[in-house]
């Protein structure tokens, strides 16, 4: 395996933490949480995905606990969002873009770190996806919303695609710097196009089933005895 610079892994992790923490804080402000609630949601959104990854690959204690920089970045993002609310409120409609950038950062850094710890390529790609979606899932659960990963257009799929590029580059012995850049761009690009064009994975057409049910109620004689 070609070595990945520790500085690059740290930058990707902290960059994803900051961007996701902003998205978490913006959700907290939108739900009228107090300053402590904003900071908690910022930390949860920015760090739970990476902490879950670290526990699963045996990198304990997780970086978010062992390194004060993760807490500092999360608190800074939360305070910026809270104290400059009139400014951040105008960016509320752009929250999806913050989320997309964080997803790209975490998807590639999660896969890279899993590979560094000797995890198999297939599981490294899955862990990259988990790193990207974990914090956002807990954020949404804490504010009693359906997690965006379960309803958004190409969310987890975009993270998995970005992580797969990193894993593919590892197998082909391509420079990790190049694969993280390409994987991150691919992940963000898929989310960008999904948001702009409404791309999504297939889902069950419940309207057809509901229409059939209503029709059977209106015409009970059509039912077989």
Backbone bond lengths (Angstrom), bond angles and torsions (degrees), N, CA, C in turn:
res aa  C-N    CA-C-N  psi(-1)  N-CA   C-N-CA  omega(-1)  CA-C   N-CA-C  phi
1 X - - - 1.464 - - 1.521 110.08 -
2 X 1.317 116.64 134.45 1.451 120.27 175.66 1.524 109.29 -73.86
3 X 1.323 118.32 135.02 1.462 120.02 -177.40 1.521 111.27 -70.39
4 X 1.320 115.71 142.39 1.457 120.80 174.33 1.518 108.17 -102.38
5 X 1.311 118.54 133.75 1.463 120.07 179.96 1.528 111.06 -58.82
6 X 1.330 115.21 132.54 1.466 119.52 179.32 1.523 110.74 -59.15
7 X 1.326 116.59 -35.69 1.462 120.01 -179.33 1.523 111.36 -62.33
8 X 1.345 116.91 -38.61 1.461 120.16 179.32 1.523 110.63 -65.34
9 X 1.330 116.95 -43.81 1.462 120.72 179.27 1.520 110.61 -61.90
10 X 1.336 116.39 -40.35 1.465 120.63 179.97 1.526 110.95 -66.99
11 X 1.330 116.95 -42.12 1.470 120.54 179.30 1.520 110.95 -62.75
12 X 1.335 117.07 -43.56 1.466 120.84 178.67 1.521 110.95 -62.37
13 X 1.330 116.31 -44.03 1.462 120.68 -179.23 1.527 111.34 -64.57
14 X 1.333 116.89 -48.08 1.465 120.45 -178.49 1.523 111.02 -69.51
15 X 1.334 117.21 -35.92 1.459 119.86 176.75 1.515 111.37 -63.26
16 X 1.336 116.59 -45.64 1.454 120.00 176.72 1.517 111.89 -63.65
17 X 1.324 116.96 -39.21 1.462 121.22 178.55 1.524 111.09 -60.82
18 X 1.322 117.12 -45.85 1.466 120.96 -177.65 1.523 111.52 -64.62
19 X 1.325 116.45 -47.00 1.465 120.01 -176.59 1.520 110.79 -68.02
20 X 1.324 117.39 -43.13 1.458 119.82 178.12 1.531 110.89 -67.05
21 X 1.332 117.35 -36.45 1.464 119.86 178.45 1.524 110.90 -63.16
22 X 1.320 117.91 -37.68 1.464 120.75 175.92 1.530 110.42 -62.63
23 X 1.327 116.70 -44.63 1.472 119.33 -179.95 1.521 110.29 -63.83
24 X 1.346 117.63 -38.14 1.458 120.40 177.42 1.514 112.19 -66.21
25 X 1.329 116.55 -41.55 1.464 120.23 178.79 1.524 111.45 -65.72
26 X 1.321 116.86 -36.80 1.460 119.75 178.86 1.527 111.53 -66.70
27 X 1.321 116.79 -36.39 1.462 120.08 174.54 1.526 110.13 -64.95
28 X 1.345 116.46 -41.53 1.459 120.56 179.73 1.524 111.34 -62.54
29 X 1.322 117.73 -43.37 1.466 121.10 178.99 1.517 110.36 -64.62
30 X 1.329 116.31 -39.52 1.455 120.08 179.76 1.526 111.72 -62.96
31 X 1.341 116.21 -30.54 1.467 120.69 178.12 1.529 112.05 -93.20
32 X 1.330 116.69 13.06 1.467 123.05 174.48 1.537 112.98 59.85
33 X 1.328 118.14 39.92 1.455 121.29 173.81 1.522 109.71 -78.86
34 X 1.343 116.49 155.42 1.456 119.54 177.70 1.529 109.56 -76.50
35 X 1.337 115.68 -178.64 1.464 119.32 -173.69 1.529 111.53 -62.18
36 X 1.346 117.56 -36.64 1.462 119.28 177.96 1.518 110.56 -66.14
37 X 1.322 116.78 -41.29 1.457 120.10 177.66 1.510 112.17 -62.41
38 X 1.331 116.94 -37.71 1.463 121.03 177.50 1.522 110.72 -63.06
39 X 1.340 116.12 -45.15 1.462 120.00 -178.90 1.528 111.50 -67.05
40 X 1.327 116.33 -39.59 1.471 119.66 178.73 1.517 110.59 -63.33
41 X 1.328 116.38 -46.34 1.463 119.31 -178.66 1.533 111.12 -67.51
42 X 1.332 116.66 -33.92 1.469 119.76 176.19 1.521 110.55 -63.67
43 X 1.339 116.68 -44.91 1.471 120.12 -179.28 1.526 111.01 -66.66
44 X 1.320 116.56 -43.95 1.467 120.85 -179.46 1.528 110.74 -60.31
45 X 1.323 115.96 -48.42 1.467 119.92 -177.18 1.522 111.62 -64.93
46 X 1.319 115.93 -38.22 1.455 119.64 -175.80 1.512 115.25 -81.16
47 X 1.345 117.84 -16.81 1.466 118.30 -169.74 1.525 116.79 -128.39
48 X 1.319 118.57 -20.79 1.467 119.33 -174.12 1.525 111.89 -63.26
49 X 1.340 117.39 -39.61 1.463 119.32 178.88 1.521 111.85 -60.23
50 X 1.333 116.79 -47.38 1.458 120.75 178.91 1.519 112.97 -66.91
51 X 1.337 117.39 -37.15 1.463 120.71 178.35 1.524 110.65 -65.00
52 X 1.327 116.67 -41.78 1.462 120.20 178.14 1.519 110.69 -61.50
53 X 1.322 115.76 -44.66 1.473 120.22 177.27 1.518 111.28 -58.36
54 X 1.332 117.11 -48.01 1.460 120.75 -176.47 1.526 112.08 -62.59
55 X 1.331 116.68 -39.77 1.464 119.74 178.21 1.521 110.49 -64.11
56 X 1.326 116.90 -42.14 1.461 121.07 -176.80 1.522 112.60 -68.77
57 X 1.332 118.06 -31.65 1.468 119.78 -178.68 1.528 111.98 -94.67
58 X 1.335 117.24 -1.02 1.457 120.72 178.15 1.508 114.86 85.65
59 X 1.328 117.67 15.97 1.470 121.37 177.52 1.527 108.37 -89.10
60 X 1.324 115.29 75.29 1.465 120.26 -175.55 1.525 110.18 -115.54
61 X 1.355 116.34 147.87 1.461 125.95 -7.32 1.532 110.71 -64.93
62 X 1.350 117.20 151.27 1.468 119.73 -179.06 1.524 111.64 -55.39
63 X 1.327 116.00 150.77 1.468 121.07 -177.56 1.518 111.74 -57.66
64 X 1.339 117.43 -35.04 1.462 120.32 -178.73 1.518 112.31 -65.34
65 X 1.343 117.31 -21.14 1.471 121.61 177.37 1.516 110.82 -96.68
66 X 1.331 116.66 -38.27 1.464 120.51 -175.28 1.524 113.04 -76.79
67 X 1.329 117.42 -27.31 1.463 121.28 -175.29 1.530 109.59 -113.86
68 X 1.316 117.01 120.46 1.467 121.69 -176.95 1.530 112.31 -64.21
69 X 1.341 116.99 -20.06 1.465 120.00 -176.88 1.525 111.78 -61.18
70 X 1.319 117.49 -33.93 1.470 120.50 -179.59 1.528 110.76 -65.80
71 X 1.324 115.87 -43.50 1.466 119.63 177.08 1.518 110.59 -65.03
72 X 1.328 116.70 -42.57 1.467 120.39 -179.05 1.520 111.39 -62.16
73 X 1.334 116.27 -43.57 1.466 120.34 179.83 1.527 110.75 -64.18
74 X 1.329 116.61 -41.55 1.470 120.71 -179.73 1.517 111.32 -65.67
75 X 1.345 117.05 -44.38 1.460 120.91 179.62 1.528 110.51 -64.92
76 X 1.328 116.76 -41.18 1.462 120.11 178.74 1.518 110.96 -61.02
77 X 1.330 116.95 -44.42 1.463 120.66 178.93 1.519 111.00 -63.02
78 X 1.346 116.80 -41.51 1.452 120.43 179.37 1.517 112.66 -65.30
79 X 1.339 117.07 -42.90 1.473 120.71 -179.09 1.529 111.21 -69.01
80 X 1.329 116.80 -39.30 1.467 119.53 177.38 1.524 110.13 -59.45
81 X 1.320 115.82 -45.00 1.465 120.11 -179.43 1.521 110.91 -65.61
82 X 1.323 117.44 -40.89 1.466 121.37 -175.99 1.523 112.44 -74.25
83 X 1.340 117.05 -47.29 1.469 121.04 -173.80 1.524 112.29 -74.07
84 X 1.311 117.25 -33.36 1.459 120.79 179.59 1.515 110.80 -106.85
85 X 1.327 114.81 45.63 1.459 119.69 -175.37 1.533 113.57 -56.24
86 X 1.330 120.10 -42.68 1.473 117.67 179.20 1.523 113.07 -56.10
87 X 1.349 115.98 -34.42 1.464 119.63 178.88 1.519 110.46 -76.48
88 X 1.344 115.45 -48.12 1.457 118.70 -178.07 1.521 111.91 -67.32
89 X 1.337 116.69 -28.04 1.463 119.03 178.50 1.526 110.87 -64.44
90 X 1.321 116.30 -34.32 1.460 119.10 178.10 1.520 111.38 -68.88
91 X 1.341 115.96 -19.58 1.459 120.53 178.09 1.524 111.99 -92.96
92 X 1.339 116.68 4.13 1.453 120.03 -174.88 1.517 111.77 -57.52
93 X 1.326 116.25 -39.12 1.461 119.33 -179.31 1.530 111.77 -69.42
94 X 1.331 115.76 -15.82 1.465 119.91 179.82 1.526 111.65 -95.37
95 X 1.334 117.55 8.37 1.459 120.55 -177.16 1.520 111.51 -59.45
96 X 1.332 116.97 -33.13 1.456 120.24 178.69 1.520 111.68 -61.80
97 X 1.338 116.38 -32.64 1.460 119.30 179.96 1.524 110.59 -72.90
98 X 1.352 117.69 -40.30 1.468 120.20 174.06 1.528 109.29 -57.89
99 X 1.324 115.51 -44.85 1.456 120.99 -178.96 1.523 111.14 -62.30
100 X 1.333 116.74 -39.68 1.464 120.66 -179.31 1.529 111.42 -66.38
101 X 1.327 116.86 -39.86 1.476 120.31 178.29 1.520 110.20 -65.50
102 X 1.340 116.52 -45.00 1.461 120.04 177.89 1.515 111.99 -61.12
103 X 1.315 115.92 -40.16 1.471 120.57 178.47 1.526 110.53 -60.42
104 X 1.328 116.61 -43.95 1.464 120.02 -179.94 1.522 111.46 -63.99
105 X 1.334 117.08 -44.77 1.463 120.74 179.28 1.528 111.20 -59.01
106 X 1.324 115.57 -49.23 1.460 119.71 -174.08 1.526 112.44 -72.46
107 X 1.322 117.72 -34.23 1.465 119.82 -179.10 1.525 110.69 -61.63
108 X 1.330 117.02 -45.35 1.468 119.76 -177.70 1.523 111.60 -77.04
109 X 1.341 117.25 -38.94 1.466 118.55 -179.87 1.524 110.66 -69.26
110 X 1.343 117.05 -35.96 1.459 119.85 178.16 1.516 112.04 -63.49
111 X 1.328 116.44 -43.26 1.464 119.81 178.40 1.526 111.44 -66.54
112 X 1.328 116.47 -41.73 1.473 120.27 -179.62 1.528 111.02 -62.41
113 X 1.326 116.49 -44.73 1.466 118.46 -177.38 1.524 110.67 -67.76
114 X 1.322 117.10 -37.28 1.465 120.02 177.40 1.528 110.47 -62.09
115 X 1.335 117.43 -40.44 1.457 120.51 177.94 1.529 111.50 -65.95
116 X 1.326 116.02 -38.61 1.470 119.91 178.48 1.523 110.53 -59.68
117 X 1.338 117.37 -34.75 1.454 121.62 -178.38 1.529 112.47 -89.95
118 X 1.335 116.68 13.87 1.454 120.07 172.12 1.509 115.62 80.10
119 X 1.317 118.73 17.76 1.456 121.51 177.57 1.530 109.21 -74.74
120 X 1.315 117.15 146.84 1.458 121.26 -178.96 1.522 110.21 -61.45
121 X 1.328 118.13 151.24 1.468 120.44 -176.36 1.517 114.39 -55.55
122 X 1.341 117.92 -43.80 1.470 119.93 -178.41 1.527 110.90 -62.82
123 X 1.323 117.04 -45.43 1.459 120.14 -179.71 1.529 111.11 -70.49
124 X 1.335 117.52 -29.82 1.463 120.19 177.04 1.521 110.78 -63.49
125 X 1.344 116.72 -39.52 1.461 120.03 177.45 1.526 111.03 -65.02
126 X 1.326 116.65 -41.13 1.468 120.21 179.01 1.524 110.37 -65.95
127 X 1.328 117.03 -39.42 1.462 120.16 178.61 1.523 110.98 -67.61
128 X 1.329 116.92 -32.68 1.456 119.24 174.03 1.515 111.20 -62.07
129 X 1.321 116.25 -43.27 1.465 120.40 176.54 1.525 110.75 -62.93
130 X 1.335 116.99 -44.05 1.461 120.87 -179.77 1.527 111.48 -61.92
131 X 1.320 116.29 -38.91 1.462 120.05 178.04 1.526 110.64 -60.57
132 X 1.331 115.94 -38.23 1.453 119.73 -178.36 1.515 114.21 -73.54
133 X 1.330 117.82 -33.90 1.471 119.42 -172.30 1.520 113.54 -102.14
134 X 1.342 118.43 -15.52 1.462 120.89 -172.55 1.518 114.65 -60.73
135 X 1.336 116.95 -49.58 1.459 120.40 -178.00 1.517 112.47 -64.40
136 X 1.333 116.38 -41.52 1.457 120.01 179.69 1.515 112.59 -65.23
137 X 1.338 117.29 -34.55 1.458 120.25 178.73 1.521 111.07 -64.87
138 X 1.340 116.90 -46.47 1.461 119.57 179.85 1.521 110.95 -67.47
139 X 1.329 117.93 -36.48 1.467 121.71 175.85 1.516 110.77 -55.88
140 X 1.319 116.45 -49.65 1.459 120.28 -177.21 1.521 111.53 -66.94
141 X 1.334 116.65 -37.29 1.470 119.69 178.53 1.516 110.81 -64.42
142 X 1.329 117.57 -39.19 1.468 121.01 -178.48 1.525 112.52 -66.07
143 X 1.326 117.26 -26.72 1.467 119.60 177.15 1.525 111.15 -104.00
144 X 1.341 115.16 19.66 1.469 123.38 175.31 1.525 112.75 55.22
145 X 1.326 116.35 48.14 1.456 121.87 172.78 1.522 109.03 -119.19
146 X 1.329 116.07 155.00 1.461 119.60 172.81 1.521 107.78 -66.71
147 X 1.340 118.88 126.23 1.468 120.36 -178.10 1.522 111.96 -52.34
148 X 1.321 115.60 135.39 1.458 120.98 -176.87 1.522 111.66 -59.91
149 X 1.352 116.83 -28.51 1.463 119.99 -179.37 1.518 111.42 -64.70
150 X 1.339 117.33 -23.43 1.458 120.78 -178.95 1.519 113.00 -90.33
151 X 1.334 117.41 -9.53 1.458 118.87 -175.99 1.527 113.77 -133.92
152 X 1.328 118.48 -10.12 1.466 120.41 -175.93 1.523 111.01 -82.53
153 X 1.318 114.63 159.20 1.462 121.04 178.58 1.531 110.13 -76.20
154 X 1.329 115.99 118.94 1.469 121.74 175.20 1.525 112.10 46.84
155 X 1.318 117.90 63.51 1.456 122.29 179.61 1.531 109.67 -99.20
156 X 1.323 116.43 -70.26 1.462 119.22 177.92 1.523 110.99 -63.60
157 X 1.327 116.67 -34.02 1.474 120.56 179.16 1.522 111.28 -62.97
158 X 1.332 116.78 -39.49 1.460 120.63 178.65 1.527 110.56 -65.52
159 X 1.332 116.17 -41.21 1.469 120.05 178.37 1.521 110.77 -63.89
160 X 1.328 116.76 -41.68 1.457 120.50 -179.96 1.527 110.92 -65.40
161 X 1.332 116.92 -37.88 1.463 120.11 178.54 1.526 111.00 -64.23
162 X 1.331 117.10 -44.40 1.458 120.30 178.30 1.519 112.23 -62.94
163 X 1.341 116.01 -42.46 1.464 120.41 178.86 1.525 110.47 -65.98
164 X 1.333 117.54 -35.86 1.464 121.04 -179.97 1.527 111.56 -64.34
165 X 1.331 117.20 -34.40 1.463 120.47 177.01 1.532 110.13 -63.22
166 X 1.326 115.97 -42.54 1.467 120.33 178.55 1.529 110.38 -61.74
167 X 1.326 115.83 -45.48 1.462 120.34 -179.57 1.529 110.73 -65.35
168 X 1.344 116.92 -41.63 1.460 119.86 177.79 1.516 112.25 -61.87
169 X 1.323 116.32 -40.74 1.457 119.70 177.04 1.513 111.93 -64.14
170 X 1.332 116.69 -36.34 1.461 120.99 177.08 1.531 110.88 -62.44
171 X 1.336 116.28 -44.09 1.467 119.97 -179.58 1.527 112.03 -66.61
172 X 1.341 115.83 -32.23 1.468 120.64 -179.44 1.531 112.05 -90.43
173 X 1.340 116.54 1.14 1.462 123.05 179.96 1.522 112.15 59.91
174 X 1.324 115.20 40.56 1.459 121.23 174.67 1.526 107.92 -87.57
175 X 1.317 116.42 153.10 1.458 120.87 -179.71 1.524 110.74 -54.75
176 X 1.336 118.52 128.31 1.467 120.89 -179.69 1.521 112.93 -62.85
177 X 1.314 117.19 -27.76 1.465 119.81 177.66 1.525 109.96 -63.24
178 X 1.331 115.92 -42.25 1.456 120.04 179.71 1.527 111.36 -68.69
179 X 1.337 116.86 -43.52 1.460 119.27 -176.92 1.523 112.14 -68.60
180 X 1.327 117.51 -34.78 1.465 118.75 177.45 1.528 110.33 -67.61
181 X 1.329 116.41 -37.47 1.464 119.55 178.25 1.527 110.51 -65.70
182 X 1.330 116.86 -47.80 1.463 120.53 -178.87 1.524 110.62 -66.04
183 X 1.332 116.82 -43.27 1.460 120.29 179.50 1.513 112.38 -63.43
184 X 1.327 116.91 -41.91 1.457 120.08 178.06 1.515 112.64 -64.35
185 X 1.336 116.44 -42.35 1.466 120.62 178.78 1.529 110.45 -64.28
186 X 1.336 116.50 -41.17 1.464 119.97 179.01 1.526 110.90 -62.58
187 X 1.325 116.61 -46.19 1.467 120.71 -179.72 1.522 110.69 -60.23
188 X 1.334 116.52 -49.36 1.466 119.73 179.77 1.525 110.73 -64.20
189 X 1.329 117.15 -40.55 1.458 120.48 -179.22 1.520 112.18 -61.69
190 X 1.326 117.19 -41.43 1.462 120.34 178.35 1.518 111.47 -64.45
191 X 1.349 116.20 -41.85 1.469 119.22 178.24 1.528 110.60 -66.68
192 X 1.330 116.42 -38.61 1.464 120.64 179.23 1.527 110.52 -60.86
193 X 1.321 115.77 -48.71 1.459 119.53 -179.09 1.527 111.52 -67.77
194 X 1.336 116.13 -36.21 1.467 118.90 178.85 1.520 111.20 -64.90
195 X 1.335 117.02 -39.97 1.461 120.79 179.36 1.525 110.62 -68.79
196 X 1.332 115.88 -44.04 1.461 119.91 -176.40 1.534 112.79 -72.43
197 X 1.329 116.34 -38.35 1.468 119.81 -172.08 1.528 113.72 -109.57
198 X 1.330 115.70 -1.07 1.456 118.46 177.74 1.517 114.65 72.46
199 X 1.334 117.35 27.64 1.459 120.01 177.88 1.521 109.46 -66.85
200 X 1.303 116.98 140.98 1.451 120.77 178.17 1.516 109.73 -157.17
201 X 1.321 115.48 163.10 1.456 120.42 176.46 1.525 109.75 -78.82
202 X 1.330 117.47 158.18 1.471 119.69 -179.42 1.525 111.40 -61.00
203 X 1.322 116.41 144.73 1.461 122.89 176.95 1.519 108.62 -134.22
204 X 1.318 116.01 161.51 1.459 120.89 179.59 1.525 109.47 -67.20
205 X 1.328 116.74 134.43 1.464 121.99 178.16 1.524 108.69 -83.45
206 X 1.339 115.84 90.36 1.463 120.03 -177.82 1.523 112.03 -73.76
207 X 1.324 117.92 -22.27 1.462 120.02 -178.87 1.530 111.14 -63.49
208 X 1.339 116.19 -38.98 1.455 119.27 -179.79 1.519 110.57 -64.58
209 X 1.353 115.59 -41.67 1.458 118.98 178.62 1.515 112.14 -65.41
210 X 1.352 116.22 -39.70 1.461 119.70 178.78 1.522 110.83 -66.56
211 X 1.344 116.99 -38.23 1.456 120.12 178.93 1.523 111.09 -64.76
212 X 1.332 117.36 -40.46 1.456 120.98 179.08 1.516 110.95 -65.21
213 X 1.345 115.37 -38.58 1.461 119.70 179.69 1.525 110.80 -65.59
214 X 1.340 116.48 -42.64 1.465 120.05 179.08 1.530 110.77 -65.17
215 X 1.334 116.36 -37.91 1.458 120.26 -179.69 1.526 110.74 -65.48
216 X 1.329 116.42 -39.24 1.461 119.57 179.69 1.520 111.55 -68.22
217 X 1.340 117.28 -30.86 1.458 120.54 176.83 1.520 110.99 -71.86
218 X 1.339 116.14 -37.61 1.469 119.93 -179.20 1.525 111.73 -72.87
219 X 1.342 117.16 -26.26 1.463 120.94 -177.20 1.525 109.05 -128.95
220 X 1.333 117.53 71.04 1.467 119.41 -176.23 1.504 113.21 -63.82
221 X 1.353 118.69 -23.61 1.455 120.78 -178.81 1.519 112.15 -70.55
222 X 1.373 116.00 -14.43 1.472 119.16 178.47 1.514 112.55 -75.61
223 X 1.343 116.28 -14.65 1.467 119.48 -178.26 1.517 110.40 -71.52
224 X 1.279 116.85 146.05 1.469 121.16 176.43 1.507 109.36 -71.50
225 X 1.350 118.88 144.12 1.465 120.64 -179.39 1.517 110.25 -68.79
